[in-house]
Amino acid sequence: MTFKRKNKLGALPFNEEPFDKSPVCLKVREGVKEKLKAIPDWQEQLRGLIDELIKNTGDICK
């Protein structure tokens, strides 16, 4: 069965702001990936840290 357009059953966004379609990828040291995935809600926490990093270095990035 295929989904029809504008259906009411589907994935809903977590927040009001939409995510970018392309992900940010980075390499980490060995073992970090498994430890990171063990942290509850790690993706949202990481997004917050990235936003804070950008805010703190805002003048440098321009």
PDB file of N, H, CA, C and O in Angstrom:
ATOM      1  N   MET A   1       0.839  -1.166   0.000  1.00  0.00           N
ATOM      2  CA  MET A   1       0.000   0.000   0.000  1.00  0.00           C
ATOM      3  C   MET A   1       0.893   1.241   0.000  1.00  0.00           C
ATOM      4  O   MET A   1       1.851   1.305   0.770  1.00  0.00           O
ATOM      5  N   THR A   2       0.604   2.203  -0.828  1.00  0.00           N
ATOM      6  H   THR A   2      -0.174   2.151  -1.454  1.00  0.00           H
ATOM      7  CA  THR A   2       1.389   3.431  -0.897  1.00  0.00           C
ATOM      8  C   THR A   2       0.688   4.539  -0.141  1.00  0.00           C
ATOM      9  O   THR A   2      -0.532   4.528   0.021  1.00  0.00           O
ATOM     10  N   PHE A   3       1.476   5.493   0.319  1.00  0.00           N
ATOM     11  H   PHE A   3       2.467   5.502   0.187  1.00  0.00           H
ATOM     12  CA  PHE A   3       0.905   6.641   1.015  1.00  0.00           C
ATOM     13  C   PHE A   3       0.384   7.650   0.005  1.00  0.00           C
ATOM     14  O   PHE A   3       1.030   7.918  -1.008  1.00  0.00           O
ATOM     15  N   LYS A   4      -0.760   8.195   0.281  1.00  0.00           N
ATOM     16  H   LYS A   4      -1.284   7.978   1.104  1.00  0.00           H
ATOM     17  CA  LYS A   4      -1.308   9.241  -0.571  1.00  0.00           C
ATOM     18  C   LYS A   4      -0.776  10.582  -0.089  1.00  0.00           C
ATOM     19  O   LYS A   4      -0.377  10.725   1.067  1.00  0.00           O
ATOM     20  N   ARG A   5      -0.773  11.546  -0.972  1.00  0.00           N
ATOM     21  H   ARG A   5      -1.097  11.430  -1.911  1.00  0.00           H
ATOM     22  CA  ARG A   5      -0.294  12.873  -0.607  1.00  0.00           C
ATOM     23  C   ARG A   5      -1.166  13.483   0.487  1.00  0.00           C
ATOM     24  O   ARG A   5      -2.371  13.244   0.564  1.00  0.00           O
ATOM     25  N   LYS A   6      -0.517  14.272   1.321  1.00  0.00           N
ATOM     26  H   LYS A   6       0.462  14.467   1.259  1.00  0.00           H
ATOM     27  CA  LYS A   6      -1.175  14.973   2.436  1.00  0.00           C
ATOM     28  C   LYS A   6      -1.865  14.006   3.396  1.00  0.00           C
ATOM     29  O   LYS A   6      -2.918  14.314   3.953  1.00  0.00           O
ATOM     30  N   ASN A   7      -1.252  12.823   3.582  1.00  0.00           N
ATOM     31  H   ASN A   7      -0.397  12.572   3.129  1.00  0.00           H
ATOM     32  CA  ASN A   7      -1.828  11.882   4.536  1.00  0.00           C
ATOM     33  C   ASN A   7      -1.570  12.366   5.958  1.00  0.00           C
ATOM     34  O   ASN A   7      -0.689  13.196   6.183  1.00  0.00           O
ATOM     35  N   LYS A   8      -2.315  11.864   6.890  1.00  0.00           N
ATOM     36  H   LYS A   8      -3.031  11.190   6.707  1.00  0.00           H
ATOM     37  CA  LYS A   8      -2.173  12.283   8.275  1.00  0.00           C
ATOM     38  C   LYS A   8      -1.330  11.307   9.085  1.00  0.00           C
ATOM     39  O   LYS A   8      -1.105  11.515  10.277  1.00  0.00           O
ATOM     40  N   LEU A   9      -0.863  10.238   8.434  1.00  0.00           N
ATOM     41  H   LEU A   9      -1.046  10.069   7.466  1.00  0.00           H
ATOM     42  CA  LEU A   9      -0.043   9.263   9.139  1.00  0.00           C
ATOM     43  C   LEU A   9       1.388   9.442   8.704  1.00  0.00           C
ATOM     44  O   LEU A   9       1.546   9.014   7.561  1.00  0.00           O
ATOM     45  N   GLY A  10       2.278   9.843   9.144  1.00  0.00           N
ATOM     46  H   GLY A  10       2.150  10.191  10.073  1.00  0.00           H
ATOM     47  CA  GLY A  10       3.619   9.929   8.623  1.00  0.00           C
ATOM     48  C   GLY A  10       4.491  10.536   9.691  1.00  0.00           C
ATOM     49  O   GLY A  10       4.013  10.873  10.774  1.00  0.00           O
ATOM     50  N   ALA A  11       5.722  10.672   9.407  1.00  0.00           N
ATOM     51  H   ALA A  11       6.111  10.397   8.527  1.00  0.00           H
ATOM     52  CA  ALA A  11       6.663  11.233  10.358  1.00  0.00           C
ATOM     53  C   ALA A  11       6.378  12.726  10.548  1.00  0.00           C
ATOM     54  O   ALA A  11       6.130  13.456   9.588  1.00  0.00           O
ATOM     55  N   LEU A  12       6.417  13.144  11.771  1.00  0.00           N
ATOM     56  H   LEU A  12       6.618  12.551  12.551  1.00  0.00           H
ATOM     57  CA  LEU A  12       6.219  14.545  12.097  1.00  0.00           C
ATOM     58  C   LEU A  12       7.548  15.131  12.566  1.00  0.00           C
ATOM     59  O   LEU A  12       8.349  14.408  13.159  1.00  0.00           O
ATOM     60  N   PRO A  13       7.808  16.404  12.323  1.00  0.00           N
ATOM     61  CA  PRO A  13       9.065  17.001  12.764  1.00  0.00           C
ATOM     62  C   PRO A  13       9.118  17.105  14.289  1.00  0.00           C
ATOM     63  O   PRO A  13       8.085  17.222  14.949  1.00  0.00           O
ATOM     64  N   PHE A  14      10.320  17.061  14.833  1.00  0.00           N
ATOM     65  H   PHE A  14      11.159  16.966  14.297  1.00  0.00           H
ATOM     66  CA  PHE A  14      10.510  17.167  16.278  1.00  0.00           C
ATOM     67  C   PHE A  14      10.340  18.597  16.770  1.00  0.00           C
ATOM     68  O   PHE A  14       9.947  18.828  17.913  1.00  0.00           O
ATOM     69  N   ASN A  15      10.637  19.547  15.904  1.00  0.00           N
ATOM     70  H   ASN A  15      10.956  19.360  14.975  1.00  0.00           H
ATOM     71  CA  ASN A  15      10.551  20.949  16.303  1.00  0.00           C
ATOM     72  C   ASN A  15       9.964  21.770  15.165  1.00  0.00           C
ATOM     73  O   ASN A  15       9.661  21.241  14.095  1.00  0.00           O
ATOM     74  N   GLU A  16       9.810  23.048  15.404  1.00  0.00           N
ATOM     75  H   GLU A  16      10.056  23.477  16.273  1.00  0.00           H
ATOM     76  CA  GLU A  16       9.203  23.912  14.399  1.00  0.00           C
ATOM     77  C   GLU A  16      10.152  24.207  13.242  1.00  0.00           C
ATOM     78  O   GLU A  16       9.710  24.439  12.117  1.00  0.00           O
ATOM     79  N   GLU A  17      11.456  24.200  13.517  1.00  0.00           N
ATOM     80  H   GLU A  17      11.815  24.012  14.431  1.00  0.00           H
ATOM     81  CA  GLU A  17      12.451  24.512  12.504  1.00  0.00           C
ATOM     82  C   GLU A  17      12.806  23.263  11.704  1.00  0.00           C
ATOM     83  O   GLU A  17      13.180  22.250  12.295  1.00  0.00           O
ATOM     84  N   PRO A  18      12.700  23.306  10.390  1.00  0.00           N
ATOM     85  CA  PRO A  18      13.016  22.113   9.595  1.00  0.00           C
ATOM     86  C   PRO A  18      14.524  21.852   9.561  1.00  0.00           C
ATOM     87  O   PRO A  18      15.323  22.780   9.689  1.00  0.00           O
ATOM     88  N   PHE A  19      14.899  20.604   9.390  1.00  0.00           N
ATOM     89  H   PHE A  19      14.249  19.850   9.286  1.00  0.00           H
ATOM     90  CA  PHE A  19      16.301  20.226   9.288  1.00  0.00           C
ATOM     91  C   PHE A  19      16.766  20.396   7.854  1.00  0.00           C
ATOM     92  O   PHE A  19      15.967  20.344   6.919  1.00  0.00           O
ATOM     93  N   ASP A  20      18.056  20.599   7.691  1.00  0.00           N
ATOM     94  H   ASP A  20      18.705  20.642   8.450  1.00  0.00           H
ATOM     95  CA  ASP A  20      18.658  20.669   6.365  1.00  0.00           C
ATOM     96  C   ASP A  20      18.572  19.287   5.729  1.00  0.00           C
ATOM     97  O   ASP A  20      18.619  18.277   6.432  1.00  0.00           O
ATOM     98  N   LYS A  21      18.448  19.235   4.418  1.00  0.00           N
ATOM     99  H   LYS A  21      18.410  20.055   3.847  1.00  0.00           H
ATOM    100  CA  LYS A  21      18.300  17.951   3.737  1.00  0.00           C
ATOM    101  C   LYS A  21      19.608  17.157   3.689  1.00  0.00           C
ATOM    102  O   LYS A  21      19.582  15.930   3.592  1.00  0.00           O
ATOM    103  N   SER A  22      20.744  17.845   3.754  1.00  0.00           N
ATOM    104  H   SER A  22      20.765  18.841   3.833  1.00  0.00           H
ATOM    105  CA  SER A  22      22.024  17.138   3.717  1.00  0.00           C
ATOM    106  C   SER A  22      22.652  17.145   5.114  1.00  0.00           C
ATOM    107  O   SER A  22      22.720  18.198   5.747  1.00  0.00           O
ATOM    108  N   PRO A  23      23.110  15.992   5.605  1.00  0.00           N
ATOM    109  CA  PRO A  23      23.678  15.908   6.954  1.00  0.00           C
ATOM    110  C   PRO A  23      25.099  16.448   7.018  1.00  0.00           C
ATOM    111  O   PRO A  23      25.790  16.538   6.004  1.00  0.00           O
ATOM    112  N   VAL A  24      25.520  16.804   8.220  1.00  0.00           N
ATOM    113  H   VAL A  24      24.958  16.731   9.044  1.00  0.00           H
ATOM    114  CA  VAL A  24      26.907  17.182   8.479  1.00  0.00           C
ATOM    115  C   VAL A  24      27.604  15.918   8.967  1.00  0.00           C
ATOM    116  O   VAL A  24      27.145  15.276   9.910  1.00  0.00           O
ATOM    117  N   CYS A  25      28.687  15.571   8.339  1.00  0.00           N
ATOM    118  H   CYS A  25      29.060  16.093   7.572  1.00  0.00           H
ATOM    119  CA  CYS A  25      29.411  14.346   8.699  1.00  0.00           C
ATOM    120  C   CYS A  25      30.801  14.709   9.196  1.00  0.00           C
ATOM    121  O   CYS A  25      31.435  15.623   8.670  1.00  0.00           O
ATOM    122  N   LEU A  26      31.272  13.993  10.208  1.00  0.00           N
ATOM    123  H   LEU A  26      30.756  13.250  10.636  1.00  0.00           H
ATOM    124  CA  LEU A  26      32.625  14.198  10.687  1.00  0.00           C
ATOM    125  C   LEU A  26      33.185  12.883  11.209  1.00  0.00           C
ATOM    126  O   LEU A  26      32.452  12.004  11.662  1.00  0.00           O
ATOM    127  N   LYS A  27      34.492  12.777  11.134  1.00  0.00           N
ATOM    128  H   LYS A  27      35.088  13.491  10.766  1.00  0.00           H
ATOM    129  CA  LYS A  27      35.158  11.575  11.628  1.00  0.00           C
ATOM    130  C   LYS A  27      35.527  11.806  13.087  1.00  0.00           C
ATOM    131  O   LYS A  27      35.940  12.901  13.469  1.00  0.00           O
ATOM    132  N   VAL A  28      35.375  10.769  13.892  1.00  0.00           N
ATOM    133  H   VAL A  28      35.040   9.880  13.582  1.00  0.00           H
ATOM    134  CA  VAL A  28      35.709  10.847  15.314  1.00  0.00           C
ATOM    135  C   VAL A  28      36.727   9.762  15.648  1.00  0.00           C
ATOM    136  O   VAL A  28      36.965   8.851  14.855  1.00  0.00           O
ATOM    137  N   ARG A  29      37.314   9.873  16.814  1.00  0.00           N
ATOM    138  H   ARG A  29      37.120  10.613  17.457  1.00  0.00           H
ATOM    139  CA  ARG A  29      38.289   8.872  17.252  1.00  0.00           C
ATOM    140  C   ARG A  29      37.598   7.540  17.502  1.00  0.00           C
ATOM    141  O   ARG A  29      36.384   7.479  17.695  1.00  0.00           O
ATOM    142  N   GLU A  30      38.385   6.490  17.495  1.00  0.00           N
ATOM    143  H   GLU A  30      39.371   6.540  17.339  1.00  0.00           H
ATOM    144  CA  GLU A  30      37.835   5.145  17.696  1.00  0.00           C
ATOM    145  C   GLU A  30      37.120   5.057  19.038  1.00  0.00           C
ATOM    146  O   GLU A  30      37.616   5.553  20.050  1.00  0.00           O
ATOM    147  N   GLY A  31      35.962   4.426  19.039  1.00  0.00           N
ATOM    148  H   GLY A  31      35.559   4.022  18.217  1.00  0.00           H
ATOM    149  CA  GLY A  31      35.187   4.218  20.255  1.00  0.00           C
ATOM    150  C   GLY A  31      34.210   5.337  20.584  1.00  0.00           C
ATOM    151  O   GLY A  31      33.297   5.142  21.385  1.00  0.00           O
ATOM    152  N   VAL A  32      34.387   6.496  19.983  1.00  0.00           N
ATOM    153  H   VAL A  32      35.129   6.655  19.332  1.00  0.00           H
ATOM    154  CA  VAL A  32      33.517   7.637  20.300  1.00  0.00           C
ATOM    155  C   VAL A  32      32.102   7.401  19.787  1.00  0.00           C
ATOM    156  O   VAL A  32      31.134   7.758  20.459  1.00  0.00           O
ATOM    157  N   LYS A  33      31.972   6.811  18.621  1.00  0.00           N
ATOM    158  H   LYS A  33      32.758   6.520  18.075  1.00  0.00           H
ATOM    159  CA  LYS A  33      30.658   6.598  18.017  1.00  0.00           C
ATOM    160  C   LYS A  33      29.752   5.758  18.931  1.00  0.00           C
ATOM    161  O   LYS A  33      28.588   6.100  19.135  1.00  0.00           O
ATOM    162  N   GLU A  34      30.278   4.685  19.467  1.00  0.00           N
ATOM    163  H   GLU A  34      31.224   4.407  19.302  1.00  0.00           H
ATOM    164  CA  GLU A  34      29.484   3.813  20.335  1.00  0.00           C
ATOM    165  C   GLU A  34      29.112   4.522  21.635  1.00  0.00           C
ATOM    166  O   GLU A  34      27.987   4.391  22.118  1.00  0.00           O
ATOM    167  N   LYS A  35      30.057   5.273  22.200  1.00  0.00           N
ATOM    168  H   LYS A  35      30.970   5.380  21.808  1.00  0.00           H
ATOM    169  CA  LYS A  35      29.786   6.001  23.441  1.00  0.00           C
ATOM    170  C   LYS A  35      28.737   7.087  23.209  1.00  0.00           C
ATOM    171  O   LYS A  35      27.861   7.306  24.046  1.00  0.00           O
ATOM    172  N   LEU A  36      28.833   7.755  22.078  1.00  0.00           N
ATOM    173  H   LEU A  36      29.544   7.577  21.398  1.00  0.00           H
ATOM    174  CA  LEU A  36      27.882   8.816  21.743  1.00  0.00           C
ATOM    175  C   LEU A  36      26.474   8.258  21.593  1.00  0.00           C
ATOM    176  O   LEU A  36      25.516   8.848  22.094  1.00  0.00           O
ATOM    177  N   LYS A  37      26.341   7.135  20.914  1.00  0.00           N
ATOM    178  H   LYS A  37      27.118   6.656  20.507  1.00  0.00           H
ATOM    179  CA  LYS A  37      25.017   6.534  20.703  1.00  0.00           C
ATOM    180  C   LYS A  37      24.391   6.028  21.997  1.00  0.00           C
ATOM    181  O   LYS A  37      23.179   5.821  22.061  1.00  0.00           O
ATOM    182  N   ALA A  38      25.216   5.827  23.036  1.00  0.00           N
ATOM    183  H   ALA A  38      26.201   5.996  22.984  1.00  0.00           H
ATOM    184  CA  ALA A  38      24.697   5.365  24.327  1.00  0.00           C
ATOM    185  C   ALA A  38      24.063   6.509  25.123  1.00  0.00           C
ATOM    186  O   ALA A  38      23.356   6.258  26.098  1.00  0.00           O
ATOM    187  N   ILE A  39      24.303   7.747  24.727  1.00  0.00           N
ATOM    188  H   ILE A  39      24.877   7.951  23.935  1.00  0.00           H
ATOM    189  CA  ILE A  39      23.754   8.909  25.429  1.00  0.00           C
ATOM    190  C   ILE A  39      22.323   9.143  24.946  1.00  0.00           C
ATOM    191  O   ILE A  39      22.092   9.261  23.743  1.00  0.00           O
ATOM    192  N   PRO A  40      21.352   9.211  25.877  1.00  0.00           N
ATOM    193  CA  PRO A  40      19.976   9.469  25.460  1.00  0.00           C
ATOM    194  C   PRO A  40      19.849  10.851  24.818  1.00  0.00           C
ATOM    195  O   PRO A  40      20.405  11.827  25.321  1.00  0.00           O
ATOM    196  N   ASP A  41      19.121  10.930  23.712  1.00  0.00           N
ATOM    197  H   ASP A  41      18.669  10.137  23.303  1.00  0.00           H
ATOM    198  CA  ASP A  41      18.845  12.187  23.016  1.00  0.00           C
ATOM    199  C   ASP A  41      20.130  12.900  22.584  1.00  0.00           C
ATOM    200  O   ASP A  41      20.212  14.127  22.621  1.00  0.00           O
ATOM    201  N   TRP A  42      21.134  12.112  22.175  1.00  0.00           N
ATOM    202  H   TRP A  42      21.068  11.115  22.145  1.00  0.00           H
ATOM    203  CA  TRP A  42      22.447  12.670  21.845  1.00  0.00           C
ATOM    204  C   TRP A  42      22.411  13.600  20.646  1.00  0.00           C
ATOM    205  O   TRP A  42      23.167  14.570  20.599  1.00  0.00           O
ATOM    206  N   GLN A  43      21.546  13.323  19.673  1.00  0.00           N
ATOM    207  H   GLN A  43      20.932  12.535  19.712  1.00  0.00           H
ATOM    208  CA  GLN A  43      21.517  14.161  18.479  1.00  0.00           C
ATOM    209  C   GLN A  43      21.027  15.569  18.799  1.00  0.00           C
ATOM    210  O   GLN A  43      21.595  16.549  18.318  1.00  0.00           O
ATOM    211  N   GLU A  44      19.982  15.672  19.603  1.00  0.00           N
ATOM    212  H   GLU A  44      19.521  14.876  19.994  1.00  0.00           H
ATOM    213  CA  GLU A  44      19.451  16.987  19.950  1.00  0.00           C
ATOM    214  C   GLU A  44      20.446  17.753  20.822  1.00  0.00           C
ATOM    215  O   GLU A  44      20.596  18.966  20.674  1.00  0.00           O
ATOM    216  N   GLN A  45      21.125  17.049  21.727  1.00  0.00           N
ATOM    217  H   GLN A  45      21.004  16.064  21.847  1.00  0.00           H
ATOM    218  CA  GLN A  45      22.132  17.698  22.563  1.00  0.00           C
ATOM    219  C   GLN A  45      23.293  18.213  21.714  1.00  0.00           C
ATOM    220  O   GLN A  45      23.803  19.308  21.950  1.00  0.00           O
ATOM    221  N   LEU A  46      23.704  17.428  20.738  1.00  0.00           N
ATOM    222  H   LEU A  46      23.290  16.538  20.546  1.00  0.00           H
ATOM    223  CA  LEU A  46      24.793  17.829  19.849  1.00  0.00           C
ATOM    224  C   LEU A  46      24.381  19.037  19.001  1.00  0.00           C
ATOM    225  O   LEU A  46      25.188  19.939  18.778  1.00  0.00           O
ATOM    226  N   ARG A  47      23.138  19.058  18.532  1.00  0.00           N
ATOM    227  H   ARG A  47      22.482  18.325  18.714  1.00  0.00           H
ATOM    228  CA  ARG A  47      22.649  20.218  17.779  1.00  0.00           C
ATOM    229  C   ARG A  47      22.727  21.484  18.631  1.00  0.00           C
ATOM    230  O   ARG A  47      23.109  22.547  18.140  1.00  0.00           O
ATOM    231  N   GLY A  48      22.364  21.366  19.905  1.00  0.00           N
ATOM    232  H   GLY A  48      22.053  20.503  20.304  1.00  0.00           H
ATOM    233  CA  GLY A  48      22.446  22.514  20.819  1.00  0.00           C
ATOM    234  C   GLY A  48      23.879  22.984  21.001  1.00  0.00           C
ATOM    235  O   GLY A  48      24.141  24.186  21.021  1.00  0.00           O
ATOM    236  N   LEU A  49      24.809  22.041  21.135  1.00  0.00           N
ATOM    237  H   LEU A  49      24.595  21.064  21.119  1.00  0.00           H
ATOM    238  CA  LEU A  49      26.218  22.414  21.286  1.00  0.00           C
ATOM    239  C   LEU A  49      26.756  23.081  20.023  1.00  0.00           C
ATOM    240  O   LEU A  49      27.550  24.018  20.107  1.00  0.00           O
ATOM    241  N   ILE A  50      26.335  22.612  18.874  1.00  0.00           N
ATOM    242  H   ILE A  50      25.690  21.851  18.805  1.00  0.00           H
ATOM    243  CA  ILE A  50      26.771  23.223  17.613  1.00  0.00           C
ATOM    244  C   ILE A  50      26.222  24.638  17.500  1.00  0.00           C
ATOM    245  O   ILE A  50      26.942  25.549  17.092  1.00  0.00           O
ATOM    246  N   ASP A  51      24.955  24.834  17.857  1.00  0.00           N
ATOM    247  H   ASP A  51      24.370  24.094  18.189  1.00  0.00           H
ATOM    248  CA  ASP A  51      24.365  26.183  17.825  1.00  0.00           C
ATOM    249  C   ASP A  51      25.124  27.120  18.764  1.00  0.00           C
ATOM    250  O   ASP A  51      25.376  28.275  18.422  1.00  0.00           O
ATOM    251  N   GLU A  52      25.485  26.623  19.941  1.00  0.00           N
ATOM    252  H   GLU A  52      25.279  25.684  20.219  1.00  0.00           H
ATOM    253  CA  GLU A  52      26.232  27.425  20.911  1.00  0.00           C
ATOM    254  C   GLU A  52      27.630  27.759  20.377  1.00  0.00           C
ATOM    255  O   GLU A  52      28.098  28.886  20.539  1.00  0.00           O
ATOM    256  N   LEU A  53      28.287  26.805  19.752  1.00  0.00           N
ATOM    257  H   LEU A  53      27.906  25.890  19.620  1.00  0.00           H
ATOM    258  CA  LEU A  53      29.606  27.028  19.167  1.00  0.00           C
ATOM    259  C   LEU A  53      29.543  28.108  18.087  1.00  0.00           C
ATOM    260  O   LEU A  53      30.407  28.983  18.024  1.00  0.00           O
ATOM    261  N   ILE A  54      28.523  28.042  17.244  1.00  0.00           N
ATOM    262  H   ILE A  54      27.822  27.331  17.294  1.00  0.00           H
ATOM    263  CA  ILE A  54      28.363  29.031  16.182  1.00  0.00           C
ATOM    264  C   ILE A  54      28.080  30.409  16.776  1.00  0.00           C
ATOM    265  O   ILE A  54      28.608  31.412  16.297  1.00  0.00           O
ATOM    266  N   LYS A  55      27.251  30.459  17.815  1.00  0.00           N
ATOM    267  H   LYS A  55      26.823  29.644  18.204  1.00  0.00           H
ATOM    268  CA  LYS A  55      26.925  31.737  18.449  1.00  0.00           C
ATOM    269  C   LYS A  55      28.174  32.358  19.081  1.00  0.00           C
ATOM    270  O   LYS A  55      28.387  33.566  18.978  1.00  0.00           O
ATOM    271  N   ASN A  56      28.996  31.535  19.733  1.00  0.00           N
ATOM    272  H   ASN A  56      28.823  30.554  19.817  1.00  0.00           H
ATOM    273  CA  ASN A  56      30.198  32.032  20.406  1.00  0.00           C
ATOM    274  C   ASN A  56      31.278  32.482  19.430  1.00  0.00           C
ATOM    275  O   ASN A  56      32.113  33.316  19.779  1.00  0.00           O
ATOM    276  N   THR A  57      31.274  31.945  18.220  1.00  0.00           N
ATOM    277  H   THR A  57      30.596  31.267  17.937  1.00  0.00           H
ATOM    278  CA  THR A  57      32.300  32.305  17.235  1.00  0.00           C
ATOM    279  C   THR A  57      31.677  33.055  16.063  1.00  0.00           C
ATOM    280  O   THR A  57      32.246  33.068  14.971  1.00  0.00           O
ATOM    281  N   GLY A  58      30.539  33.667  16.266  1.00  0.00           N
ATOM    282  H   GLY A  58      30.077  33.656  17.152  1.00  0.00           H
ATOM    283  CA  GLY A  58      29.798  34.341  15.213  1.00  0.00           C
ATOM    284  C   GLY A  58      30.595  35.393  14.464  1.00  0.00           C
ATOM    285  O   GLY A  58      30.504  35.483  13.240  1.00  0.00           O
ATOM    286  N   ASP A  59      31.385  36.199  15.192  1.00  0.00           N
ATOM    287  H   ASP A  59      31.459  36.126  16.187  1.00  0.00           H
ATOM    288  CA  ASP A  59      32.148  37.261  14.551  1.00  0.00           C
ATOM    289  C   ASP A  59      33.281  36.701  13.691  1.00  0.00           C
ATOM    290  O   ASP A  59      33.647  37.304  12.682  1.00  0.00           O
ATOM    291  N   ILE A  60      33.831  35.568  14.078  1.00  0.00           N
ATOM    292  H   ILE A  60      33.534  35.078  14.898  1.00  0.00           H
ATOM    293  CA  ILE A  60      34.942  34.962  13.342  1.00  0.00           C
ATOM    294  C   ILE A  60      34.454  34.363  12.018  1.00  0.00           C
ATOM    295  O   ILE A  60      35.163  34.420  11.013  1.00  0.00           O
ATOM    296  N   CYS A  61      33.258  33.796  12.015  1.00  0.00           N
ATOM    297  H   CYS A  61      32.682  33.750  12.831  1.00  0.00           H
ATOM    298  CA  CYS A  61      32.747  33.093  10.840  1.00  0.00           C
ATOM    299  C   CYS A  61      32.317  34.029   9.723  1.00  0.00           C
ATOM    300  O   CYS A  61      32.121  33.568   8.599  1.00  0.00           O
ATOM    301  N   LYS A  62      32.164  35.298   9.976  1.00  0.00           N
ATOM    302  H   LYS A  62      32.323  35.673  10.889  1.00  0.00           H
ATOM    303  CA  LYS A  62      31.653  36.205   8.937  1.00  0.00           C
ATOM    304  C   LYS A  62      32.676  36.583   7.961  1.00  0.00           C
ATOM    305  O   LYS A  62      32.393  37.339   7.032  1.00  0.00           O
TER     306      LYS A  62
END
